[in-house]
Structure formats: structure tokens, C-alpha cells
Amino acid sequence: MASITLFFSLFCILFNLYHTQSSSISQLSLLLPLTKDHSTLQYITNLSYGTPLVPTNLVLDLGGPLLWLDCASSSSNSLLTIPHRSIQCLTAKSHDFYTHTWLSNISDYDQQQPCQILPQNTITGTKAIEGTLVKDLIALQMGPTKNLLFSCSSSMLLNGLASGARGMVGLGRSRTSFTSQVFDSFEVQRKITLCLSSSSGVVSFGNIIPYESEILRSLTFTPLVTNPSQEYFINVNSIKISGKKVSFNTPSLSLTQISSIVPYTTMKSSIYANFESAYLKAALSMNITRVPSVSPFGLCFRSQQVGSHVPVIDFVLQSEMVKWSIYGRNSMVKISDEVMCLGLLDGGENQRNSIVIGGYQLEDVLLQFDFETSMVGFSSSLLMRHTSCSDFKSSSISSQSL
């Protein structure tokens, strides 16, 4: 009897210890600071890698499948090349349609050859002709150093990136994306919270910082659409402008992508034509004067008549009560003191997705991607709360983070 009591007591102690450790792990948050490069409209973050650690600027790609770097710009004593036939190589190639062919055709000689992962510059659409999967020490701001996988590519792939950027960090849903590796290596909650701005912002991995709890409680959630791609998609059922539903020739708006590498929201031409016509009609009814267009924008207006009162754009989601509203700050782009233009563009008829919500429309909107529930939450514009994403400075929340 005594042995049973002792066993039960020991079990309770171990359970409580495990529960305490698990709870503390789930509350951790890792941060990456963000800044906007105004010459390219790209969002830049910084992390350090290698031995010795080298601070490196990278372009943020919300839906990107992996982290890739121009490794030739620095040397590291801790860099390890991943062999061709290894679990890590197989995992990195798992999203490739031809993985089964790669496995069946591999020879004994190939087994110890470097794992070739060809990264893509998703800004220009250029794919590398060579790229090696490696592992090295990577340090996030205010976090410990961990060994993470990334692809080494040549400097030619840097064309089109912001000046000083040495690669791209992909936060997509692939098994070897930067996000997935952070979840597994740092043991944080499977959430990322993104806050872009025209100046500085932040992306948080894990539990969100406490003082944002009021904003978090106000988030509207919609399901993420399961898609073979590692990118993030939602369903937009209809669009309203100033409360009036826009009629479209297409029966469905289909998938809508959320992207950090597209500067402004784009729509397929067949969708944009009706959207532009409805927006112009709503603007004219508010006595806003149209002026000649300024490339790349299709609709431009006289600034003095715009102000803060412009037609509100609603992306209606899973029901009429659930909508993503875009107000003036996220819909109008200042060109000059005299001209403002609508920051939603015609993406052409060959655009892969019906709608791509771009970075400008995401600025000062808090986004939380929950991998456990496969949902994305979004706030209204933080400017309506007299705050912004630039207020969430990583230096001010260091005491709350790992």
C-alpha cells in the first residue's frame, strides 16, 4: 500500500512539473523586427547566423517555403551541408511533386552528395539554378541560438531585393519554412502574429505579448483554406463598397491570398473591372473628383476632396456578418499634395488567384495565424484605436519575451 501511495505521489509531482514546464513554454514569444524599404515597398527583417554570428537583412515573404541566403557574402565555422539522401533533405523536398521520382532514381553515389534545394526569389519569380540545403546557428532577437535549415544560393538571386538584403525568410506552411522550424526548435505555441507598418513593425512567434490582449480579443477570425501551396488563403464570398454589393460576371471570387511581397492588393482583370466601376460610382456620389491616373494605379482623385471620408471596401467572408473592412488609410495612396489614388490594382487576367491582399492593405492591421485551429484573425485598422504597428517596438517588449 505504501509503495502505491509513493508511486502516486511521485506521479503527481512529475505531472505537475511537466505541466508547469509546458505552460511556461507555451507562453514564450520570439520576435523579428520589421522595417519597410520605401524604394522597393518590401518589408525587411534582421537575424544573425553562423559562427561568428553575422547580422543579416532579409526580405519577409509571408507565404515563402523556406529561408534562403547568399552564403558567399560571409563564411561560417559552424555551417553543415545536408546530405542528399537524408530525412532533412526528404522533408525539404516533400512539397515537390516529383519527390517520388527523386527517391526511386537516387543512386548509392548520390546518397552523400549535397542536398539540392533550389530557392526562388518570389519578388521577381526567378528560380536559382543551384542551391544547397545547409544547417547553421541562427539567432532571433532576444532568443537563444538554434541550428536551423536554410538554402545557400548565389548572389544572382538577390536581384530585385531591397538594397542590403542577403536573402528571403519564408513564413509559409511548408515543413521546412522558417515558421515551422521555429515552432519545432523553440517549442513555442504554433501561432505567428504579424504587424506591418509604413515604418517599423514586428512578427511574433508563439504567445502574443500581454499588453495587446485588448486588441486580440477584438480580432475577427476566418478559416485558412487548405491548399497544396504553403501560402495563406482565405475565401472571400463577395465585395461591398459603401455597403453595396458589387456584381461580378464570375460566379465565385474563389481563393484570396494574403501576401507580404505584393505591394498593393491586386485582382484579376475580370473582377477588377466591376470593382473599379462600383468604386468610382461610390466616390462620385460623395463629390470626390476624379483626376488622370498615375501609374500603376487605375483610379486617382483630387486630394483636397478625399480627406478621411472615402468609400469603405468590405471583403465579405464566411457570412454577411464577417467582413474585412478597408478604410481610407489602407485604400488610398498619396501621390502628391493634389492627388491620391486607389491602392487596389488590376493584376491582369493571368493572375493565379482571384484576389491577392497586398502589404499596403495589411499595414497597421494585426494579423494572427493560428496553426492549431487553421484560422487567421485580423483587427480593424489600429489607427482607429490611435495606435499603430510601429508602436509595438521589440525593444519595449523584451521583458515579455524569450
N, C-alpha and C positions, 0 to 999 in steps of 0.2 A: 504493500500500500504506500509505504514511504517512497519507494522508487517511482511509483506512478505520479505521486504528488510532486516529486523533484523534477520529473520529466515535464510535467505540465507547466511548472513554474519556469523552467528553462525555455520551453517553447514560447511562453508568453513574453519573456524578456527578448528573445530573438525576434519574435514577430514585431514587438514594439520598436526595436532598434531598426529593423528593416523598414517599417512604416515611416519612422522618423526620417531615415535617410532618403527614402523615396520621395517623401513630402518636400524635403529640402531641395532635392534635385529638381523636382517639378517646378519650383519657384525661381530657378535660375533664369537669367536672361543674358544673352550675348548680343553685342551691338556692333553695327558697322555705321560709321558716319557717312553722310552723303552730301555732295555739293553738285550744283548744276553748272555745266560748262556752257556758257551762253553762245559761243561761236558754233557749237555743234548741236546744242539742245540735248546733250547726253548727260546722264547722271553718273557721277564718279564717286567711287569709294576707295578706301585705302586699307590694305592689310600688309603684314610683314611675313616674309617667308625665307627659308634657308638658314644656313649657318655660315657666317653670321646673319642675323635677321636683317633683311633689306626691305624698307618701306616701299610699297608698290601701289601705284594708282591703277585702278581697273574700272572699266565701264560696266555698269549694272545692267544685266539682262534678266528681267523678271522670269521669263519663260525658258531661259537658256538651259541646255542639258548638262553643262559641266563648267568647271573653271579651267581656263587656258591662259598661258603666259608665253611671252617671248623670253625664254630662259637664257638666250645668248647674251642678254644685257647684263647678266651677273652670274657669278659662279657660287655654288654651294657645296660645302663639305658633307652635307647630310642627305643629298639627293640620291634616291634609289630608283633604278629603272625597273618597271614591272615586266616580268617575262610574258611571252605571247600566250602560252597555254597555262593560265593561272585563273583562280577564282575571280581575282580582281579584274583581270582583262575580260573574262567572260561577262562579268557584271556590267562593265563599262560598255560592252558591245551588245548588251541584251536588248536594247531598243532598236537594233539594226535588223531589218527584215531578212538579211542574208546570214544571220548568225549560224543557222543550222548548216549552211553550206560551208561556212568558215570552219566549223567543228569537224565536219566529215572529211574535208580535204586537207586538214592540217597534217604535216609530216613530223616524224620524230625530230628532224633537224630544226623545225620551226619552233619547237616547244620552248627553247631557251632564248629565242630571238626576242627583241623588244616588242612590247605590245603597241601596235599602231592604232592610235585613235586620232582621227583627222578632225580637228576643231573647225568651226565655221565662224567667220565674222558676220554676225546676224544683222549688222548695220548695212553692210554692202552686199551681203549674200555670197561673199567669196568663201570657198572652202579650201582648207590647206591641202597641199599635195603631200605633205608629210607631217607627222605629229606622233610623239612618243608619250605613252602613259607613264607617269612617274609618281613617286611619293616623296614628300618632304615636310619639314616642320612649317606650320602656319600658325600665326598668332593673330587673333582678333583683338580689337581694342578692349582692354580691361578683362581679358580672358587668358587662360593658360595656353601654352603652345601644344599643338597636336599634330600628328602625322596625317596628312590628307592627300588624296589623289588629285592630280590635275594633268593636263596635257601640255607638253612643251611644243611650241611651234616656232616658225621663223618670223623674223621681223616684217616680212612682206605682208603678213596678215593684219598688221597694225594700221594699214592704210584706211582712212575713213574714221578712225577713232580720234577722240579728243587728244590734243597735244599733251604729251607726257604719259598717256595711258599705255600700259605694257601688256594689256590683255583684257579679258572679259570674265566676269563672275556670274555664272548662271544659277538662278534660284528656282529652276523648274522642278518637276516632279520625277525626273529620272532617278534611278537608284544611285548614280554617282554624281548627281548635281551637288553643288556646294551646300545647299539646304539639307539634303538627305544625309550628307556626311557630318554636318554639324549636329543634327539630331542624334545620330548614332554615336559619334565620338564624344560629344559633350554631355549627352544624356539629359537634354532639356525637353520640355514639352514640345510636341510636334505642331508648333504654330510659328508663323512669321508675321510680323506686323510692320507694314510699310507706310512711311510718311514722307512724301516728296514735297519739295517746295522750289520756288524760283531761286532760292539762295542755298540754305543748308537744310538737311533732313536727316532721317535715321531709318535703318531697318533693324528690327529686333527679332532674335531667335529665342523662342521659349516663352516664359511667362512675362506678360507685359508689365511695365513699370507701374507702381501703385497709384501715383497721382493722376493717371489717365483713366481711373476707374469710372468716373462720371461719363466720360466720352465713350468708353467701352460699353457701358450699359445702354447707350443710345444707338449702338450700331444696328443697322438693318442687315439681315443675313439672307443670302440666296445660295442655292446649291451650286457647287462646281460641277460642270458637265464632264463625265468620264469620256476621255478621248485618247486614242492611241498616242497622240502627241504628249510631250511633257509640259506643254504650256497650259495656261489657265483660261478656261472658257466658262461663260455663263449663257443662259438663254434670255434673250430679250424678245418678249412677245409682241410688243407694239411700242410706238413712239408718240408722245404727245408734245405739242408746242402750245404754250399758254393754255393748257388744259384741253386742247382739241386734238383728237386722234388723227394722225397722218395716215392717209390711204396710200397703199403700195400695190403695185401690179403683181409683185411676187406674193405667193400665199403665205410664206413664212420668212421671218428675218433670220432664222437659223442661228448658228453659233456666233457669239460675240466674244472676241479675245480681249484680254486685259494685257497691255504691253507697256514696258518702260522704254523701249527703244524706238517706238514710233512717236515723233514729237507731238502730233495732233491727231485727234480721232479721225479715222477715215471710214468711208462707206463705199460699197460697190456703187458704180455709176447709176444702175437702175434704181437703187434705193435713195441715193443722194439727190437725184433729180427731183423726186417728190418731196423729200425733206427740205431742200433748198427753197422750193416754191412755197411750201407751207410756212417756212420761217420768214421769208420775205413778206408774205401777206400779213403775218402777225406783226412784223416790225413796222410796216407801213401804217397799219391800223393804230399804232402807238405814236404816229407822227415822227418816225425816225426816217431821215432822208438817206437814200442810197447814193453812193458815190462810185466812181470807177474802181474796179477790182485791182488789188495789188497781189501779185504772185507770191505764194502759191494759193492764196485764198480766193474763194469764189464770190463771197458776199462781203461788201465793205460799206460802212456808214459814216456819216458826219459825226465826229466825236462829241461836239457840243450838245447834240440831241440824244446821245446814248445814255450817259451817266450810268447809274446803277440799275435803272429800270429798263430791262430788255426782256424779250420773250424767254420764259423758262422752258427748258428742254427736259422732258421726263422719259427715261427708258423704263418702260413698264415691264416688270419681271414676272414672277410666278403667279401673281394676281394683280388686280387693279389697285390694291392697297399697298403693294410692294413696288417701289419705284426708286430709281437712281436719278436724282434731280440735279441738273446742271444750271447753275446761275451765272450771272454776268461775269464774275471774276474768272470762271473756268470756261466760258463760252466766247468771250470777246478778247481779241488780241490787239493791244495798242500798237499802231504803226507809226503814228506821229501825233502831234497835238490836235490835228484836224481829222485824222482818220483812225477808225477801229474796224477790225474785220472779224467775221465769224470764224472761230478756230476749229471748225469741223470741215473736213475736206473730201473731195471726190477722189477715191482711191483707185478708180478705173474698174472696168468690168472684169478684169482678170484677177482682181484681189481675191486671195484664197478664202477669206472669211467675210461674211456679210458686213460686219462692223468690227473695227479694232479701236478700242478705247485707248487713246494715247496719253503720253505723260502730262501734257498741259491740263487735261481734264482730271488727272489724278492729283494734281498739286493741292496741298492743304486739305486733302481728304484722307482720313485714317482708314487704312485697309488692313484687315486681319484675315489671313488664310489659315484655316484650321484643318490640318491633315487628318485628324482623327474622325471628324464629322463630315469631311469633304464639303465644307461650306466656306464662303467668303463673306465677311462682314464689312460694311462701309459706312462711314459717317456722312453727314451733310458737310458742307464746307466749314472748316474750322474758323474761317474768317467771320462767320456769322456768330461765333462764340467769342469773338475778339481775341483769338489766339491763332497760331499757325504752326505748321510743321517745323519751322525754323526755331520755334520756342523749345522744342524737345531736343535740346543740345545734349550730346552724350556726356559732356563733362559735368553737367548738372545732375546726372542720374547715376554717377559712378558708384555711389554708396548703395544703390539698389540692385546692382548688377554683379555678375560673377567676376 
